[in-house]
């Protein structure tokens, strides 16, 4: 349901050590992201956008504070339980696609399903329907090195959503695409997530995406500043 907090960041702080200096990337962040919202994160390179996505996904851990997804503090889970939680509830789209080169399109898309109990006939049917919907049904046996950049990103999107995650994270999903392909990818991403009321959190440098977002935050000097609501 739209309006229900899905992701809650409470007193979140993260720093990195550079030589003998400690640099605060995120400083005491408190914010909630709701079901069905498209959240955009802006900021210059090194501002903390990717760091925040990694924290929400459970890939990284905060110095202080909590990350709650569906009221579960994922940073307080054991590494094993956090990995299992991420497999089930988080979808992640990377700038550089991160497809497995030895797997076909279909195998890449169904990878998360295999990690979450296997591909049932019903799930296989759903995946093939998704591939047809994004114009890749004729490419499902192809390998990543035979795909264009736009095709690879579509595969990456389907891989991230095929297991029906609670939260979808996207790190510069159009960063390696031409303008027209990038626009198509964003529209596809919004269509696929809003139809099933998913929370989409995206980091980007692309100002053209701003009008499409429900809320826009800028990360500056460790703070998360709301610039559009």
C-alpha positions in Angstrom: 0.0 0.0 0.0 1.3 3.4 -1.0 2.2 5.5 2.1 3.4 2.6 4.2 7.1 3.0 5.3 9.1 0.2 3.7 12.7 1.5 4.3 13.5 3.4 7.4 17.0 4.9 8.1 17.5 5.8 11.8 20.5 7.9 13.0 22.5 6.4 10.1 26.2 7.3 10.0 28.9 6.0 7.8 32.5 7.0 7.4 35.6 5.8 5.6 39.3 6.1 6.6 41.6 7.6 4.1 45.2 7.4 5.3 45.1 8.8 8.8 42.0 10.8 8.2 38.4 9.7 8.8 35.8 11.1 6.3 32.1 11.1 7.2 30.1 10.1 4.1 26.6 10.0 5.8 26.0 11.8 9.0 23.0 10.9 11.3 20.5 10.3 8.5 16.9 9.9 9.5 14.4 9.3 6.7 11.6 6.9 5.6 10.8 5.7 2.0 7.3 4.4 1.4 5.8 1.6 -0.7 5.3 2.5 -4.3 7.6 5.6 -4.1 10.2 6.4 -6.7 13.1 8.0 -4.7 15.9 9.8 -6.5 19.3 10.4 -5.0 21.4 13.2 -6.4 24.9 14.3 -5.6 28.4 14.6 -7.0 30.7 11.7 -7.4 31.9 10.5 -4.0 29.0 12.3 -2.2 27.6 9.0 -0.8 24.9 7.9 -3.2 26.3 4.5 -3.9 27.3 4.1 -0.2 23.7 4.7 0.8 22.4 2.1 -1.7 25.0 -0.4 -0.4 23.8 0.2 3.2 20.1 -0.2 2.3 20.9 -3.4 0.5 22.9 -4.8 3.4 26.1 -5.1 1.3 27.7 -2.6 3.6 27.2 -1.9 7.3 26.8 1.5 9.1 29.1 2.8 11.8 26.0 3.8 13.8 22.2 3.7 13.4 19.8 1.2 11.9 18.4 0.3 8.5 14.9 -1.1 8.7 13.2 -2.9 5.8 9.7 -4.0 6.6 10.5 -3.2 10.3 13.5 -5.6 10.3 16.8 -4.0 11.3 18.9 -5.7 8.6 22.2 -4.4 10.0 21.5 -6.3 13.2 21.1 -9.6 11.4 24.0 -12.1 11.2 25.9 -12.0 7.9 24.2 -15.3 6.8 20.7 -14.1 7.6 21.4 -10.7 6.0 22.5 -12.4 2.8 19.3 -14.5 2.8 17.2 -11.4 3.5 18.9 -9.5 0.6 18.3 -12.4 -1.8 14.6 -12.4 -1.0 13.7 -8.8 -0.5 16.2 -6.6 -2.4 16.7 -6.2 -6.1 19.9 -4.3 -7.3 20.5 -2.8 -10.8 24.1 -1.9 -11.4 25.6 0.7 -13.7 27.9 -1.8 -15.4 25.1 -4.5 -15.6 27.1 -7.2 -13.8 25.6 -10.0 -15.9 27.3 -13.4 -15.7 29.0 -13.9 -19.1 28.7 -17.7 -19.0 24.9 -17.6 -18.5 22.3 -16.9 -21.2 19.7 -14.1 -20.9 17.1 -16.5 -19.4 19.7 -17.9 -17.0 20.8 -14.5 -15.8 17.2 -13.3 -15.3 16.3 -16.5 -13.3 19.5 -16.4 -11.2 17.8 -14.9 -8.1 15.0 -17.4 -8.4 17.4 -20.3 -8.2 18.9 -18.8 -5.1 15.4 -18.5 -3.6 14.2 -22.0 -3.9 14.3 -22.7 -7.7 12.3 -21.9 -10.8 8.8 -23.4 -10.8 6.8 -23.8 -14.0 4.7 -20.8 -13.0 7.8 -18.6 -12.3 9.3 -19.7 -15.6 6.2 -18.7 -17.4 6.3 -15.3 -15.6 9.9 -14.8 -16.6 9.3 -15.6 -20.3 6.3 -13.2 -20.2 8.6 -10.4 -18.9 11.2 -11.2 -21.6 8.5 -10.8 -24.2 7.3 -7.6 -22.6 10.7 -6.0 -22.9 11.4 -7.2 -26.4 13.9 -9.9 -25.5 11.9 -13.1 -26.0 14.0 -13.8 -29.2 17.2 -13.2 -27.3 16.7 -15.4 -24.2 19.3 -18.0 -25.2 21.9 -15.4 -26.2 24.9 -14.6 -24.0 25.7 -11.1 -22.7 28.6 -10.5 -25.1 26.1 -10.7 -28.0 23.8 -8.0 -26.5 23.7 -4.3 -27.0 24.1 -2.0 -23.9 20.3 -1.4 -23.9 19.6 -5.1 -24.1 22.0 -5.9 -21.3 20.4 -3.3 -19.0 17.0 -4.7 -19.7 18.3 -8.1 -18.7 19.8 -6.6 -15.5 16.4 -5.0 -14.7 14.5 -8.2 -15.2 17.1 -10.1 -13.1 16.5 -7.6 -10.3 12.7 -7.8 -10.3 12.1 -11.5 -11.3 12.1 -12.7 -7.6 9.5 -10.0 -6.7 11.7 -8.0 -4.2 10.3 -5.5 -1.7 12.8 -2.8 -2.6 14.5 -2.1 -5.9 17.8 -0.2 -5.9 19.4 1.2 -9.0 22.9 2.7 -9.2 23.3 5.0 -12.2 21.2 2.6 -14.4 21.6 4.8 -17.5 25.2 5.8 -16.9 26.5 3.7 -19.8 23.7 4.1 -22.2 23.0 6.7 -24.9 20.3 9.3 -24.2 17.4 7.6 -26.1 18.1 4.1 -24.7 18.5 5.6 -21.2 15.1 7.2 -21.5 13.5 4.0 -22.6 15.1 2.1 -19.7 13.8 4.6 -17.1 10.3 4.3 -18.5 10.5 0.6 -18.4 11.8 0.6 -14.9 9.0 2.8 -13.7 6.3 0.8 -15.5 7.5 -2.5 -14.0 7.9 -1.2 -10.5 4.8 1.0 -10.2 2.5 -1.7 -11.5 3.4 -3.9 -8.6 3.8 -1.0 -6.0 7.5 -1.5 -5.4 9.8 1.0 -3.7 12.4 2.2 -6.2 15.5 4.1 -5.0 17.8 5.3 -7.7 21.1 7.1 -7.6 21.9 9.2 -10.7 23.6 12.2 -12.2 20.9 12.6 -14.8 18.7 15.7 -14.2 16.2 14.5 -16.8 14.9 11.9 -14.4 14.0 14.4 -11.7 10.5 15.2 -13.0 9.6 11.5 -12.9 10.5 11.0 -9.3 8.1 11.2 -6.3 10.8 12.6 -4.0 14.3 13.9 -4.8 17.1 14.0 -2.2 20.5 15.6 -2.6 23.4 14.2 -0.6 25.8 17.0 0.4 28.3 17.2 3.2 27.0 14.0 4.7 23.4 15.2 4.8 20.3 14.0 2.9 18.5 17.1 1.8 14.9 16.8 0.4 14.7 19.0 -2.7 11.4 17.7 -4.2 8.4 16.2 -2.5 
